[in-house]
């Protein structure tokens, strides 16, 4: 998913006639501060993401965040756009989103202007469950409207931020269409299956998720149930791609 978000950003930038330098692992590993700094040097702006390490613990993710921020400092890149998430304003209790909270704060201390683009659920998340006979819902209800953004809208928002850098660091929340999980299931022609809270981690592990990540995701789902994943922005960026359009491309 991280690769598709980066590709969507590259397409949007190229459509706008902007030169793009894409950093892959062949150029710089995200644990190699010097190589990453060298790759960023000379850029007018940078788009960074924090990858999820499937079997990585808290320390592993914080190490990558520290490396990214260190490379930004060393390179002197003046503007950084980070793809963050609703809930990144909170230091704990949000599962993997707390690592984005950590990275946001590290980047703000680099000397660069930081645009933290906080995203809600991604419409393309359905790709993870297409092989399932039912549509699993990790929550108490399938009928709660949730904001869901298309990856191409994420790319457009990042490209917009990179080409129009603000004078000061800011948080930008993506404003998106809302859908219930039942509406998603209906469009996939699947029945909804509510997964009980006590079975969240076990269900994920059975599906092939590492135990560490399953525990983190269970905490993330719990944060959603408790209403912690909300927009708390300096401004908002409108996103308009409908779920039907996204699913047509996926299916």
Backbone as CSV, one residue per row, in Angstrom:
resi,resn,N_x,N_y,N_z,CA_x,CA_y,CA_z,C_x,C_y,C_z
1,UNK,0.825,-1.201,0.000,0.000,0.000,0.000,0.860,1.251,0.000
2,UNK,1.978,1.219,0.733,2.868,2.372,0.736,3.369,2.647,-0.672
3,UNK,3.712,1.588,-1.419,4.197,1.765,-2.780,3.139,2.417,-3.655
4,UNK,1.877,2.020,-3.519,0.830,2.603,-4.351,0.619,4.070,-4.013
5,UNK,0.742,4.453,-2.740,0.605,5.858,-2.368,1.741,6.673,-2.955
6,UNK,2.955,6.134,-2.905,4.093,6.840,-3.484,3.928,6.977,-4.988
7,UNK,3.487,5.914,-5.647,3.289,5.962,-7.097,2.213,6.976,-7.475
8,UNK,1.149,7.033,-6.676,0.094,8.009,-6.946,0.633,9.429,-6.835
9,UNK,1.519,9.664,-5.889,2.131,10.985,-5.737,3.032,11.313,-6.914
10,UNK,3.833,10.339,-7.332,4.720,10.551,-8.479,3.905,10.896,-9.719
11,UNK,2.808,10.166,-9.957,1.973,10.454,-11.129,1.411,11.871,-11.064
12,UNK,0.928,12.258,-9.887,0.343,13.594,-9.736,1.389,14.682,-9.961
13,UNK,2.603,14.472,-9.457,3.661,15.458,-9.653,4.077,15.562,-11.108
14,UNK,4.187,14.420,-11.769,4.574,14.442,-13.183,3.479,15.076,-14.031
15,UNK,2.221,14.821,-13.675,1.119,15.462,-14.398,1.173,16.975,-14.250
16,UNK,1.731,17.434,-13.121,1.861,18.875,-12.876,3.156,19.437,-13.457
17,UNK,3.906,18.593,-14.142,5.133,19.042,-14.785,6.307,19.216,-13.847
18,UNK,6.273,18.534,-12.695,7.337,18.677,-11.713,8.370,17.564,-11.857
19,UNK,9.658,17.882,-11.684,10.683,16.830,-11.686,10.583,15.996,-10.408
20,UNK,10.818,14.715,-10.540,10.645,13.806,-9.402,11.887,12.944,-9.231
21,UNK,12.325,12.796,-7.993,13.392,11.865,-7.645,12.791,10.820,-6.717
22,UNK,12.663,9.607,-7.190,12.083,8.538,-6.380,13.199,7.775,-5.683
23,UNK,13.049,7.602,-4.374,14.058,6.897,-3.587,13.562,5.483,-3.302
24,UNK,14.248,4.502,-3.845,13.909,3.113,-3.598,14.983,2.495,-2.715
25,UNK,14.751,1.267,-2.290,15.742,0.610,-1.433,17.049,0.360,-2.166
26,UNK,16.981,0.388,-3.520,18.218,0.240,-4.274,19.082,1.490,-4.159
27,UNK,18.463,2.607,-3.804,19.187,3.870,-3.663,19.558,4.125,-2.213
28,UNK,18.575,3.944,-1.311,18.835,4.228,0.100,17.916,3.396,0.977
29,UNK,18.510,2.681,1.923,17.731,1.923,2.890,17.253,2.870,3.982
30,UNK,16.020,2.637,4.470,15.458,3.531,5.470,16.102,3.389,6.847
31,UNK,17.070,2.519,6.975,17.855,2.461,8.214,19.254,3.033,8.016
32,UNK,19.527,3.543,6.807,20.841,4.093,6.476,20.711,5.615,6.379
33,UNK,21.004,6.283,7.476,20.817,7.746,7.535,21.643,8.474,6.478
34,UNK,22.895,8.080,6.325,23.774,8.776,5.387,23.296,8.627,3.951
35,UNK,22.915,7.418,3.565,22.453,7.184,2.192,21.141,7.918,1.923
36,UNK,20.261,7.916,2.909,18.988,8.596,2.726,19.201,10.109,2.645
37,UNK,20.088,10.643,3.472,20.391,12.076,3.426,20.971,12.466,2.072
38,UNK,21.866,11.625,1.547,22.462,11.909,0.236,21.397,11.924,-0.856
39,UNK,20.428,11.013,-0.753,19.369,10.948,-1.757,18.440,12.164,-1.690
40,UNK,18.287,12.745,-0.499,17.407,13.902,-0.325,18.093,15.229,-0.625
41,UNK,19.414,15.237,-0.581,20.161,16.484,-0.758,19.884,17.097,-2.128
42,UNK,19.570,18.388,-2.120,19.304,19.100,-3.363,17.840,19.150,-3.755
43,UNK,16.994,18.445,-3.025,15.561,18.453,-3.340,14.899,19.691,-2.724
44,UNK,13.888,20.232,-3.424,13.127,21.370,-2.902,12.096,20.918,-1.870
45,UNK,11.720,19.651,-1.944,10.756,19.103,-1.006,10.848,17.593,-1.026
46,UNK,10.350,16.961,0.018,10.408,15.503,0.106,9.098,14.959,0.656
47,UNK,8.687,13.838,0.111,7.524,13.103,0.610,8.039,11.869,1.312
48,UNK,7.714,11.716,2.605,8.205,10.570,3.363,7.037,9.784,3.950
49,UNK,7.253,8.499,4.063,6.290,7.592,4.665,7.014,6.725,5.677
50,UNK,6.294,6.269,6.673,6.858,5.349,7.655,6.293,3.961,7.380
51,UNK,7.122,3.051,6.869,6.608,1.725,6.554,6.291,0.923,7.805
52,UNK,5.318,0.042,7.695,5.042,-0.898,8.772,5.933,-2.117,8.588
53,UNK,6.705,-2.429,9.596,7.567,-3.606,9.559,6.763,-4.765,10.132
54,UNK,6.360,-5.744,9.313,5.399,-6.760,9.747,5.743,-7.440,11.071
55,UNK,7.011,-7.758,11.283,7.395,-8.425,12.531,8.201,-7.501,13.435
56,UNK,8.159,-6.198,13.145,8.959,-5.250,13.906,8.271,-4.785,15.180
57,UNK,9.057,-4.591,16.228,8.504,-4.114,17.486,8.529,-2.583,17.526
58,UNK,8.173,-2.030,18.677,8.121,-0.584,18.827,9.480,0.046,18.541
59,UNK,10.532,-0.558,19.056,11.875,-0.009,18.877,12.278,0.021,17.406
60,UNK,11.904,-1.009,16.649,12.269,-1.064,15.231,11.625,0.077,14.452
61,UNK,10.358,0.349,14.734,9.664,1.425,14.027,10.200,2.791,14.440
62,UNK,10.523,2.952,15.705,11.072,4.227,16.162,12.474,4.452,15.591
63,UNK,13.216,3.387,15.376,14.535,3.506,14.770,14.435,4.036,13.344
64,UNK,13.489,3.507,12.573,13.289,3.990,11.201,12.855,5.452,11.218
65,UNK,11.936,5.796,12.123,11.485,7.188,12.229,12.664,8.115,12.542
66,UNK,13.524,7.689,13.452,14.684,8.497,13.828,15.643,8.656,12.652
67,UNK,15.817,7.593,11.877,16.691,7.648,10.703,16.151,8.625,9.667
68,UNK,14.842,8.557,9.409,14.227,9.465,8.425,14.419,10.922,8.863
69,UNK,14.106,11.207,10.121,14.236,12.576,10.615,15.700,13.033,10.581
70,UNK,16.607,12.156,10.929,18.022,12.502,10.885,18.487,12.825,9.479
71,UNK,18.001,12.057,8.507,18.369,12.300,7.113,17.806,13.627,6.613
72,UNK,16.603,13.971,7.062,16.030,15.269,6.701,16.898,16.393,7.251
73,UNK,17.322,16.259,8.500,18.202,17.258,9.106,19.506,17.392,8.329
74,UNK,20.128,16.262,8.047,21.436,16.267,7.389,21.367,16.804,5.964
75,UNK,20.269,16.531,5.272,20.156,16.922,3.864,19.825,18.401,3.695
76,UNK,19.196,18.993,4.695,18.783,20.382,4.579,17.592,20.604,3.679
77,UNK,16.869,19.546,3.342,15.676,19.709,2.498,14.707,20.660,3.218
78,UNK,14.200,21.704,2.528,13.454,22.741,3.248,12.018,22.399,3.602
79,UNK,11.408,21.468,2.877,9.987,21.168,3.108,9.773,19.661,3.039
80,UNK,9.096,19.126,4.037,8.821,17.692,4.086,7.326,17.471,4.245
81,UNK,6.784,16.602,3.407,5.386,16.180,3.523,5.385,14.752,4.034
82,UNK,4.706,14.546,5.151,4.597,13.212,5.745,3.172,12.714,5.608
83,UNK,3.009,11.492,5.104,1.684,10.878,5.113,1.459,10.295,6.495
84,UNK,0.596,10.943,7.253,0.305,10.547,8.618,-1.121,10.001,8.692
85,UNK,-1.731,10.057,9.841,-3.035,9.427,10.027,-3.852,10.182,11.063
86,UNK,-5.178,10.110,10.908,-6.040,10.547,11.992,-5.576,9.821,13.262
87,UNK,-5.527,10.530,14.364,-5.093,9.939,15.620,-3.630,10.174,15.924
88,UNK,-2.876,10.755,14.958,-1.448,10.970,15.181,-1.175,12.111,16.145
89,UNK,-2.219,12.797,16.576,-2.038,13.821,17.607,-1.851,13.189,18.987
90,UNK,-2.158,11.891,19.100,-2.090,11.203,20.392,-0.790,10.412,20.511
91,UNK,-0.140,10.432,21.680,1.140,9.748,21.843,1.025,8.242,22.077
92,UNK,-0.157,7.764,22.443,-0.310,6.347,22.777,-1.775,5.949,22.647
93,UNK,-2.016,4.626,22.704,-3.381,4.119,22.663,-3.961,3.990,21.282
94,UNK,-3.124,4.105,20.242,-3.623,4.056,18.865,-2.930,2.991,18.027
95,UNK,-2.248,2.058,18.677,-1.547,1.028,17.917,-0.434,1.635,17.078
96,UNK,-0.299,1.227,15.803,0.819,1.689,14.974,0.794,3.179,14.675
97,UNK,-0.335,3.848,14.894,-0.394,5.288,14.615,0.516,6.065,15.564
98,UNK,0.826,5.514,16.728,1.700,6.245,17.663,3.083,6.448,17.072
99,UNK,3.501,5.581,16.141,4.799,5.767,15.496,4.773,6.989,14.573
100,UNK,3.627,7.252,13.983,3.497,8.455,13.166,3.503,9.708,14.043
101,UNK,2.896,9.604,15.211,2.980,10.707,16.181,4.449,11.008,16.494
102,UNK,5.204,9.962,16.712,6.628,10.098,17.026,7.371,10.749,15.860
103,UNK,7.108,10.287,14.634,7.810,10.824,13.468,7.408,12.273,13.200
104,UNK,6.127,12.595,13.347,5.700,13.990,13.181,6.523,14.910,14.073
105,UNK,6.659,14.539,15.330,7.384,15.380,16.282,8.876,15.454,15.968
106,UNK,9.442,14.333,15.552,10.863,14.346,15.173,11.099,15.274,13.990
107,UNK,10.223,15.205,12.992,10.403,16.033,11.795,10.287,17.518,12.112
108,UNK,9.432,17.854,13.066,9.266,19.271,13.417,10.511,19.847,14.085
109,UNK,11.406,18.985,14.498,12.648,19.446,15.125,13.843,19.410,14.175
110,UNK,13.580,19.188,12.886,14.670,19.067,11.919,15.081,20.405,11.316
111,UNK,14.240,21.421,11.457,14.497,22.692,10.792,13.728,22.837,9.498
112,UNK,13.151,21.741,8.997,12.337,21.803,7.785,10.912,22.251,8.126
113,UNK,10.235,22.852,7.150,8.794,23.072,7.267,8.121,21.731,7.019
114,UNK,7.211,21.345,7.907,6.597,20.016,7.831,5.099,20.140,7.560
115,UNK,4.654,19.443,6.537,3.226,19.293,6.278,2.850,17.857,6.622
116,UNK,2.117,17.683,7.709,1.659,16.347,8.102,0.256,16.151,7.543
117,UNK,0.149,15.300,6.537,-1.151,15.008,5.937,-1.729,13.799,6.648
118,UNK,-2.792,14.024,7.390,-3.408,12.944,8.162,-4.584,12.357,7.391
119,UNK,-4.508,11.064,7.233,-5.460,10.343,6.391,-6.368,9.452,7.231
120,UNK,-7.621,9.260,6.793,-8.477,8.266,7.428,-8.260,6.902,6.778
121,UNK,-9.250,6.011,6.867,-9.185,4.704,6.216,-8.965,4.872,4.713
122,UNK,-8.291,3.896,4.126,-8.086,3.903,2.679,-9.093,2.966,2.011
123,UNK,-9.687,3.442,0.943,-10.670,2.630,0.233,-10.062,1.324,-0.261
124,UNK,-8.794,1.354,-0.615,-8.142,0.154,-1.155,-7.863,-0.912,-0.106
125,UNK,-8.193,-0.653,1.148,-7.957,-1.667,2.185,-8.756,-2.940,1.905
126,UNK,-9.794,-2.833,1.076,-10.597,-4.026,0.758,-9.767,-5.086,0.049
127,UNK,-8.646,-4.668,-0.564,-7.798,-5.650,-1.240,-7.279,-6.706,-0.275
128,UNK,-7.160,-6.346,1.001,-6.635,-7.281,1.995,-7.605,-8.416,2.307
129,UNK,-8.896,-8.221,1.985,-9.898,-9.228,2.369,-10.661,-9.780,1.162
130,UNK,-10.170,-9.504,-0.037,-10.895,-9.969,-1.222,-10.984,-11.489,-1.285
131,UNK,-10.003,-12.163,-0.698,-10.025,-13.620,-0.736,-10.909,-14.251,0.311
132,UNK,-11.447,-13.453,1.218,-12.289,-13.986,2.290,-13.714,-14.223,1.783
133,UNK,-14.395,-15.250,2.289,-15.763,-15.531,1.843,-16.778,-14.513,2.352
134,UNK,-16.404,-13.761,3.408,-17.272,-12.731,3.972,-16.456,-11.449,4.133
135,UNK,-17.139,-10.364,4.484,-16.445,-9.098,4.716,-16.279,-8.913,6.220
136,UNK,-15.067,-9.134,6.755,-14.875,-9.047,8.205,-14.866,-7.595,8.676
137,UNK,-15.514,-7.355,9.801,-15.558,-6.016,10.394,-15.046,-6.114,11.825
138,UNK,-13.972,-5.404,12.107,-13.380,-5.410,13.445,-13.967,-4.251,14.239
139,UNK,-15.213,-4.418,14.646,-15.922,-3.387,15.384,-17.271,-3.900,15.827
140,UNK,-17.948,-3.088,16.622,-19.231,-3.515,17.178,-20.377,-3.380,16.188
141,UNK,-20.172,-2.601,15.118,-21.244,-2.364,14.155,-20.666,-2.189,12.759
142,UNK,-21.429,-2.621,11.774,-21.045,-2.420,10.374,-21.781,-1.234,9.769
143,UNK,-22.483,-0.487,10.604,-23.354,0.570,10.089,-22.946,1.966,10.548
144,UNK,-21.707,2.120,10.965,-21.185,3.426,11.370,-20.471,4.057,10.177
145,UNK,-20.890,5.242,9.739,-20.202,5.894,8.607,-18.766,6.258,8.975
146,UNK,-17.843,5.912,8.081,-16.425,6.189,8.303,-15.850,6.907,7.087
147,UNK,-14.991,7.892,7.285,-14.331,8.522,6.137,-13.374,7.531,5.476
148,UNK,-13.408,7.492,4.154,-12.544,6.581,3.405,-11.993,7.311,2.195
149,UNK,-10.671,7.285,2.043,-10.015,8.031,0.984,-9.431,7.096,-0.059
150,UNK,-9.468,7.520,-1.316,-8.850,6.766,-2.402,-7.370,7.126,-2.489
151,UNK,-6.555,6.150,-2.834,-5.114,6.375,-2.910,-4.759,7.479,-3.893
152,UNK,-5.475,7.565,-4.995,-5.127,8.603,-5.959,-5.379,10.002,-5.391
153,UNK,-6.373,10.123,-4.496,-6.612,11.406,-3.844,-5.511,11.732,-2.845
154,UNK,-4.953,10.701,-2.212,-3.804,10.910,-1.328,-2.634,11.462,-2.138
155,UNK,-2.368,10.841,-3.276,-1.280,11.312,-4.130,-1.470,12.747,-4.572
156,UNK,-2.712,13.098,-4.919,-2.999,14.463,-5.346,-2.805,15.450,-4.208
157,UNK,-3.198,15.057,-2.999,-3.040,15.942,-1.841,-1.570,16.163,-1.516
158,UNK,-0.772,15.103,-1.592,0.661,15.227,-1.330,1.321,16.109,-2.387
159,UNK,0.976,15.881,-3.659,1.548,16.690,-4.738,1.173,18.159,-4.578
160,UNK,-0.076,18.407,-4.173,-0.527,19.782,-3.940,0.305,20.431,-2.839
161,UNK,0.561,19.693,-1.770,1.348,20.230,-0.661,2.795,20.486,-1.072
162,UNK,3.377,19.573,-1.835,4.775,19.727,-2.238,4.979,20.917,-3.173
163,UNK,4.015,21.173,-4.038,4.165,22.258,-5.002,3.718,23.609,-4.451
164,UNK,3.097,23.599,-3.266,2.666,24.849,-2.625,3.087,24.831,-1.153
165,UNK,4.377,24.841,-0.899,4.844,24.723,0.492,4.366,25.889,1.344
166,UNK,3.904,25.614,2.555,3.448,26.682,3.446,4.635,27.389,4.089
167,UNK,4.350,28.530,4.692,5.416,29.274,5.382,5.793,28.619,6.696
168,UNK,4.851,27.910,7.289,5.085,27.284,8.588,4.542,25.857,8.580
169,UNK,5.043,25.040,9.471,4.564,23.657,9.584,3.074,23.635,9.893
170,UNK,2.388,22.631,9.344,0.949,22.541,9.543,0.485,21.096,9.452
171,UNK,-0.725,20.883,9.964,-1.399,19.593,9.839,-2.547,19.768,8.857
172,UNK,-2.639,18.854,7.891,-3.707,18.883,6.904,-4.479,17.571,7.000
173,UNK,-5.766,17.654,7.300,-6.601,16.456,7.332,-7.291,16.280,5.990
174,UNK,-7.354,15.048,5.521,-8.058,14.755,4.282,-9.552,14.636,4.560
175,UNK,-10.328,15.430,3.844,-11.790,15.434,3.987,-12.363,14.571,2.879
176,UNK,-13.024,13.497,3.237,-13.362,12.453,2.266,-14.823,12.035,2.351
177,UNK,-15.294,11.280,1.345,-16.630,10.669,1.459,-16.653,9.683,2.629
178,UNK,-17.860,9.425,3.142,-18.021,8.474,4.245,-18.880,7.293,3.797
179,UNK,-18.496,6.107,4.271,-19.224,4.873,3.949,-19.236,3.986,5.185
180,UNK,-20.248,3.145,5.278,-20.257,2.129,6.323,-19.605,0.865,5.783
181,UNK,-19.160,0.013,6.689,-18.587,-1.265,6.251,-19.648,-2.123,5.552
182,UNK,-20.902,-1.934,5.922,-21.960,-2.689,5.241,-22.098,-2.238,3.786
183,UNK,-21.937,-0.940,3.550,-21.977,-0.449,2.178,-20.811,-1.015,1.369
184,UNK,-19.661,-1.115,2.004,-18.511,-1.719,1.334,-18.816,-3.172,0.993
185,UNK,-19.356,-3.912,1.954,-19.683,-5.319,1.746,-20.723,-5.484,0.638
186,UNK,-21.711,-4.610,0.629,-22.751,-4.687,-0.401,-22.154,-4.497,-1.791
187,UNK,-21.227,-3.561,-1.916,-20.620,-3.335,-3.226,-19.732,-4.509,-3.643
188,UNK,-19.207,-5.218,-2.654,-18.401,-6.410,-2.953,-19.255,-7.660,-3.089
189,UNK,-20.572,-7.479,-2.828,-21.511,-8.613,-2.855,-21.096,-9.690,-1.845
190,UNK,-20.762,-9.222,-0.633,-20.374,-10.116,0.452,-21.276,-9.889,1.656
191,UNK,-21.381,-10.907,2.478,-22.073,-10.769,3.749,-21.102,-10.197,4.793
192,UNK,-21.627,-9.416,5.710,-20.817,-8.864,6.788,-20.618,-9.899,7.883
193,UNK,-19.408,-9.964,8.421,-19.121,-10.821,9.570,-18.463,-9.964,10.651
194,UNK,-19.174,-9.700,11.738,-18.609,-8.937,12.845,-17.648,-9.828,13.632
195,UNK,-16.418,-9.383,13.776,-15.421,-10.134,14.528,-15.469,-9.660,15.977
196,UNK,-15.721,-10.542,16.944,-15.773,-10.121,18.352,-14.433,-9.541,18.805
197,UNK,-14.506,-8.553,19.680,-13.299,-7.875,20.160,-12.253,-8.868,20.676
198,UNK,-12.699,-9.865,21.429,-11.748,-10.806,22.021,-11.067,-11.695,20.978
199,UNK,-11.584,-11.665,19.741,-11.013,-12.501,18.686,-10.237,-11.689,17.658
200,UNK,-10.104,-10.395,17.859,-9.445,-9.562,16.855,-8.025,-10.034,16.563
201,UNK,-7.192,-10.129,17.582,-5.794,-10.492,17.366,-5.676,-11.904,16.793
202,UNK,-6.432,-12.839,17.352,-6.356,-14.225,16.882,-6.795,-14.349,15.426
203,UNK,-7.813,-13.602,15.029,-8.302,-13.649,13.654,-7.237,-13.124,12.690
204,UNK,-6.562,-12.061,13.083,-5.501,-11.504,12.254,-4.325,-12.469,12.136
205,UNK,-3.962,-13.089,13.236,-2.861,-14.055,13.209,-3.210,-15.234,12.310
206,UNK,-4.442,-15.688,12.393,-4.887,-16.799,11.536,-4.815,-16.420,10.066
207,UNK,-4.987,-15.119,9.780,-4.923,-14.639,8.400,-3.497,-14.400,7.921
208,UNK,-2.511,-14.624,8.810,-1.120,-14.507,8.402,-0.397,-13.289,8.920
209,UNK,-1.058,-12.482,9.739,-0.418,-11.305,10.326,0.462,-11.752,11.492
210,UNK,1.629,-11.129,11.641,2.516,-11.500,12.735,1.854,-11.176,14.073
211,UNK,2.148,-11.948,15.122,1.535,-11.684,16.433,1.763,-10.264,16.935
212,UNK,2.972,-9.723,16.730,3.248,-8.364,17.175,2.339,-7.364,16.469
213,UNK,2.263,-7.479,15.143,1.442,-6.542,14.383,-0.036,-6.750,14.671
214,UNK,-0.461,-7.986,14.885,-1.860,-8.260,15.209,-2.265,-7.553,16.494
215,UNK,-1.387,-7.555,17.474,-1.668,-6.859,18.733,-1.779,-5.355,18.517
216,UNK,-0.886,-4.820,17.677,-0.931,-3.385,17.377,-2.224,-3.024,16.649
217,UNK,-2.625,-3.844,15.683,-3.833,-3.549,14.921,-5.078,-3.657,15.790
218,UNK,-5.075,-4.602,16.729,-6.210,-4.715,17.650,-6.349,-3.437,18.474
219,UNK,-5.235,-2.860,18.881,-5.292,-1.594,19.617,-5.777,-0.463,18.718
220,UNK,-5.397,-0.509,17.446,-5.875,0.485,16.489,-7.390,0.405,16.322
221,UNK,-7.916,-0.813,16.163,-9.363,-0.972,16.023,-10.078,-0.477,17.282
222,UNK,-9.486,-0.738,18.432,-10.077,-0.285,19.686,-10.098,1.246,19.750
223,UNK,-9.039,1.871,19.257,-8.991,3.337,19.230,-10.109,3.890,18.346
224,UNK,-10.368,3.202,17.233,-11.468,3.617,16.372,-12.805,3.488,17.060
225,UNK,-12.985,2.406,17.789,-14.233,2.186,18.515,-14.443,3.259,19.587
226,UNK,-13.353,3.739,20.166,-13.449,4.736,21.236,-13.488,6.172,20.709
227,UNK,-13.502,6.329,19.387,-13.614,7.655,18.806,-12.356,8.493,18.893
228,UNK,-11.189,7.834,18.942,-9.933,8.568,19.073,-9.356,9.013,17.737
229,UNK,-9.816,8.412,16.645,-9.225,8.701,15.334,-10.060,9.759,14.627
230,UNK,-9.849,10.993,15.032,-10.647,12.105,14.540,-9.758,13.175,13.925
231,UNK,-10.297,13.964,12.981,-9.509,15.081,12.433,-9.310,16.175,13.472
232,UNK,-8.084,16.619,13.575,-7.753,17.743,14.468,-6.689,18.558,13.746
233,UNK,-7.144,19.402,12.832,-6.281,19.952,11.800,-6.061,21.445,11.904
234,UNK,-5.066,21.920,11.109,-4.930,23.339,10.838,-5.806,23.720,9.643
235,UNK,-5.899,22.809,8.671,-6.795,23.009,7.530,-7.134,21.646,6.933
236,UNK,-8.061,21.641,5.966,-8.480,20.381,5.359,-8.302,20.432,3.845
237,UNK,-8.064,19.253,3.276,-7.923,19.126,1.825,-9.038,18.207,1.329
238,UNK,-9.892,18.684,0.412,-11.023,17.863,-0.038,-10.594,16.736,-0.975
239,UNK,-11.169,15.562,-0.758,-10.947,14.385,-1.606,-12.315,13.882,-2.052
240,UNK,-12.469,13.573,-3.322,-13.816,13.333,-3.849,-14.029,11.980,-4.522
241,UNK,-12.984,11.185,-4.721,-13.158,9.912,-5.421,-14.109,9.003,-4.658
242,UNK,-15.121,8.496,-5.357,-16.133,7.643,-4.734,-15.638,6.213,-4.603
243,UNK,-16.150,5.508,-3.600,-15.781,4.113,-3.369,-16.099,3.247,-4.580
244,UNK,-17.217,3.525,-5.240,-17.596,2.712,-6.410,-16.518,2.777,-7.491
245,UNK,-15.955,3.935,-7.686,-14.918,4.098,-8.700,-13.659,3.305,-8.327
246,UNK,-13.295,3.356,-7.044,-12.125,2.616,-6.585,-12.335,1.107,-6.725
247,UNK,-13.499,0.627,-6.311,-13.755,-0.810,-6.372,-13.839,-1.317,-7.804
248,UNK,-14.348,-0.508,-8.707,-14.393,-0.914,-10.110,-12.984,-1.189,-10.643
249,UNK,-12.018,-0.350,-10.234,-10.639,-0.542,-10.678,-10.024,-1.777,-10.020
250,UNK,-10.336,-1.987,-8.745,-9.760,-3.131,-8.031,-10.308,-4.450,-8.570
251,UNK,-11.616,-4.480,-8.800,-12.270,-5.722,-9.180,-12.128,-6.032,-10.657
